[in-house]
Amino acid sequence: MRNFLNTLYNTGLIKEQDAAPAPAPETEVDVNVSETEPAPTEEVVPLSPESEVMLVRMLKKALVMKIDPDDVTQISNFSDINEKNAKQVLQQIINIMKNYSLDIDID
């Protein structure tokens, strides 16, 4: 290959100023790590049977409750509910429901 390029330079077909710049030095790339490696996801655990029962009871009660406008405002101020804050928000909702009745079931 070197002889071929030398021949081209010697014949005048390619001048040194026409030559491509030298390639940048190669950097080591770890092929095992990608730049867009996904962030580790948290494992979502399904509800236990007890949690499902509590959820259904709370939903049933929520459908028949008449809530004070102040409590409606408090509930609407909750941030987005996700896996990280669900337990905290659940406790806040239960505390609001206890203002109306100490039992989660419908009386």
Short mmCIF file of the C-alpha atoms (twelve columns), coordinates in Angstrom:
data_MODEL
# 
_entry.id   MODEL 
# 
loop_
_atom_site.group_PDB 
_atom_site.id 
_atom_site.type_symbol 
_atom_site.label_atom_id 
_atom_site.label_alt_id 
_atom_site.label_comp_id 
_atom_site.label_asym_id 
_atom_site.label_seq_id 
_atom_site.Cartn_x 
_atom_site.Cartn_y 
_atom_site.Cartn_z 
_atom_site.pdbx_PDB_model_num 
ATOM 1   C CA . MET A 1   0.000   0.000   0.000   1 
ATOM 2   C CA . ARG A 2   2.861   2.331   0.862   1 
ATOM 3   C CA . ASN A 3   4.447   1.730   -2.548  1 
ATOM 4   C CA . PHE A 4   1.159   2.533   -4.245  1 
ATOM 5   C CA . LEU A 5   0.859   5.864   -2.412  1 
ATOM 6   C CA . ASN A 6   4.506   6.697   -3.116  1 
ATOM 7   C CA . THR A 7   3.908   6.023   -6.800  1 
ATOM 8   C CA . LEU A 8   0.880   8.347   -6.804  1 
ATOM 9   C CA . TYR A 9   2.904   11.104  -5.106  1 
ATOM 10  C CA . ASN A 10  5.841   10.590  -7.490  1 
ATOM 11  C CA . THR A 11  3.641   10.793  -10.593 1 
ATOM 12  C CA . GLY A 12  2.042   14.010  -9.328  1 
ATOM 13  C CA . LEU A 13  -1.510  12.635  -9.370  1 
ATOM 14  C CA . ILE A 14  -1.833  13.380  -5.655  1 
ATOM 15  C CA . LYS A 15  -0.073  16.206  -3.902  1 
ATOM 16  C CA . GLU A 16  0.701   16.185  -0.196  1 
ATOM 17  C CA . GLN A 17  -1.761  19.026  0.465   1 
ATOM 18  C CA . ASP A 18  -4.518  16.862  -1.116  1 
ATOM 19  C CA . ALA A 19  -3.834  13.981  1.218   1 
ATOM 20  C CA . ALA A 20  -6.286  13.255  3.976   1 
ATOM 21  C CA . PRO A 21  -5.225  14.255  7.464   1 
ATOM 22  C CA . ALA A 22  -3.718  11.562  9.609   1 
ATOM 23  C CA . PRO A 23  -6.287  9.627   11.574  1 
ATOM 24  C CA . ALA A 24  -6.712  10.517  15.225  1 
ATOM 25  C CA . PRO A 25  -5.054  8.136   17.634  1 
ATOM 26  C CA . GLU A 26  -7.366  5.308   18.499  1 
ATOM 27  C CA . THR A 27  -8.819  5.229   21.963  1 
ATOM 28  C CA . GLU A 28  -9.654  2.027   23.701  1 
ATOM 29  C CA . VAL A 29  -13.330 1.269   23.647  1 
ATOM 30  C CA . ASP A 30  -14.834 -1.180  26.061  1 
ATOM 31  C CA . VAL A 31  -17.192 -3.224  23.915  1 
ATOM 32  C CA . ASN A 32  -18.909 -4.611  27.000  1 
ATOM 33  C CA . VAL A 33  -20.195 -1.201  28.109  1 
ATOM 34  C CA . SER A 34  -22.497 0.763   25.866  1 
ATOM 35  C CA . GLU A 35  -22.929 4.514   26.118  1 
ATOM 36  C CA . THR A 36  -26.684 4.176   26.318  1 
ATOM 37  C CA . GLU A 37  -26.713 1.510   28.978  1 
ATOM 38  C CA . PRO A 38  -30.181 1.523   30.541  1 
ATOM 39  C CA . ALA A 39  -30.461 2.524   34.158  1 
ATOM 40  C CA . PRO A 40  -31.195 -0.349  36.489  1 
ATOM 41  C CA . THR A 41  -34.915 -0.665  37.015  1 
ATOM 42  C CA . GLU A 42  -36.518 -1.313  40.325  1 
ATOM 43  C CA . GLU A 43  -38.366 -4.575  40.582  1 
ATOM 44  C CA . VAL A 44  -42.087 -4.048  41.001  1 
ATOM 45  C CA . VAL A 45  -43.516 -6.468  43.505  1 
ATOM 46  C CA . PRO A 46  -47.134 -7.537  42.982  1 
ATOM 47  C CA . LEU A 47  -49.634 -6.784  45.720  1 
ATOM 48  C CA . SER A 48  -50.089 -9.323  48.429  1 
ATOM 49  C CA . PRO A 49  -53.626 -10.685 48.879  1 
ATOM 50  C CA . GLU A 50  -53.994 -8.549  52.036  1 
ATOM 51  C CA . SER A 51  -52.954 -5.424  50.128  1 
ATOM 52  C CA . GLU A 52  -55.423 -6.185  47.348  1 
ATOM 53  C CA . VAL A 53  -58.252 -6.541  49.889  1 
ATOM 54  C CA . MET A 54  -57.300 -3.248  51.523  1 
ATOM 55  C CA . LEU A 55  -57.106 -1.498  48.148  1 
ATOM 56  C CA . VAL A 56  -60.545 -2.744  47.093  1 
ATOM 57  C CA . ARG A 57  -62.072 -1.747  50.457  1 
ATOM 58  C CA . MET A 58  -60.569 1.720   50.212  1 
ATOM 59  C CA . LEU A 59  -61.793 2.177   46.650  1 
ATOM 60  C CA . LYS A 60  -65.268 0.989   47.643  1 
ATOM 61  C CA . LYS A 61  -65.370 3.479   50.519  1 
ATOM 62  C CA . ALA A 62  -63.936 6.284   48.381  1 
ATOM 63  C CA . LEU A 63  -66.803 5.882   45.928  1 
ATOM 64  C CA . VAL A 64  -69.419 6.684   48.592  1 
ATOM 65  C CA . MET A 65  -67.578 9.290   50.709  1 
ATOM 66  C CA . LYS A 66  -68.489 12.950  50.643  1 
ATOM 67  C CA . ILE A 67  -65.186 14.693  51.105  1 
ATOM 68  C CA . ASP A 68  -64.647 18.138  52.573  1 
ATOM 69  C CA . PRO A 69  -63.300 20.643  49.993  1 
ATOM 70  C CA . ASP A 70  -60.171 21.153  52.122  1 
ATOM 71  C CA . ASP A 71  -59.428 17.434  51.928  1 
ATOM 72  C CA . VAL A 72  -60.023 17.480  48.170  1 
ATOM 73  C CA . THR A 73  -57.410 20.231  47.902  1 
ATOM 74  C CA . GLN A 74  -55.000 18.254  50.063  1 
ATOM 75  C CA . ILE A 75  -55.460 15.152  47.906  1 
ATOM 76  C CA . SER A 76  -55.021 17.093  44.661  1 
ATOM 77  C CA . ASN A 77  -51.707 18.455  45.994  1 
ATOM 78  C CA . PHE A 78  -50.203 14.944  46.156  1 
ATOM 79  C CA . SER A 79  -47.310 14.538  43.767  1 
ATOM 80  C CA . ASP A 80  -47.290 11.855  41.118  1 
ATOM 81  C CA . ILE A 81  -47.795 8.526   42.866  1 
ATOM 82  C CA . ASN A 82  -45.187 5.929   41.930  1 
ATOM 83  C CA . GLU A 83  -43.419 2.907   43.400  1 
ATOM 84  C CA . LYS A 84  -41.118 5.077   45.495  1 
ATOM 85  C CA . ASN A 85  -43.720 7.180   47.286  1 
ATOM 86  C CA . ALA A 86  -46.821 4.967   47.209  1 
ATOM 87  C CA . LYS A 87  -46.568 3.863   50.850  1 
ATOM 88  C CA . GLN A 88  -46.210 7.440   52.066  1 
ATOM 89  C CA . VAL A 89  -49.166 8.656   49.984  1 
ATOM 90  C CA . LEU A 90  -51.236 5.660   51.107  1 
ATOM 91  C CA . GLN A 91  -50.666 6.615   54.732  1 
ATOM 92  C CA . GLN A 92  -51.731 10.199  53.987  1 
ATOM 93  C CA . ILE A 93  -54.912 8.988   52.272  1 
ATOM 94  C CA . ILE A 94  -55.711 6.657   55.165  1 
ATOM 95  C CA . ASN A 95  -55.276 9.577   57.590  1 
ATOM 96  C CA . ILE A 96  -57.725 11.659  55.556  1 
ATOM 97  C CA . MET A 97  -60.206 8.777   55.496  1 
ATOM 98  C CA . LYS A 98  -59.900 8.418   59.275  1 
ATOM 99  C CA . ASN A 99  -61.306 11.955  59.598  1 
ATOM 100 C CA . TYR A 100 -64.603 10.520  58.391  1 
ATOM 101 C CA . SER A 101 -64.485 7.033   59.898  1 
ATOM 102 C CA . LEU A 102 -61.949 4.832   61.626  1 
ATOM 103 C CA . ASP A 103 -62.995 1.817   59.556  1 
ATOM 104 C CA . ILE A 104 -61.883 1.435   55.949  1 
ATOM 105 C CA . ASP A 105 -65.009 -0.609  55.167  1 
ATOM 106 C CA . ILE A 106 -68.331 1.062   54.397  1 
ATOM 107 C CA . ASP A 107 -70.475 1.314   57.510  1 
# 
